[in-house]
Amino acid sequence: MSKQLSWYAVYTKPRWEKKVAKLLDENGVENYCPLNKVVKQWSDRKKVVMEPIFKSYVFVRVEDKEKWDLKNISGILNFVYWLGKPAVVRDEDIDTIRKFLNEFGEVTVSEIAQLKVNAKVRVKQGIMMNYQGLLVEVMGNKAKVRIESMGIFLYAQFDKKNLELFQ
């Protein structure tokens, strides 16, 4: 009888993504913490460091019945929830992130200057990466997006820098 493993996203303490991934490895839990090479400039030198792409997130792959044990691992605060349950991340989404990071050496996030109401947008990163929707409202650095899924409209708020125009 084979195990049915699913990917979940967990929230971590701020700046604990790599520590949590290491602790998960030590506990034999399959995990994925997407990292990006970033050049940091100090007053006396430059250094290439590996930074997490998704701040305060680590993906874990466990059986449904084992997922609650993860909250005992230091640095994990909670699961990312969707409709009142820990959100299951599709295998294809994890594969897409891996392929993207393998193909592109330096990934940068840049803000779109002109996001306008009723524009079609796509989410650039995070749990809802690649989802498309209609921009409903812009409030400072935040934007409200309507996403159609399973015959219903979902409204979510995103940082504007996490959206890109979509045709």
Disulfide bonds with the S-S distance in Angstrom:
none
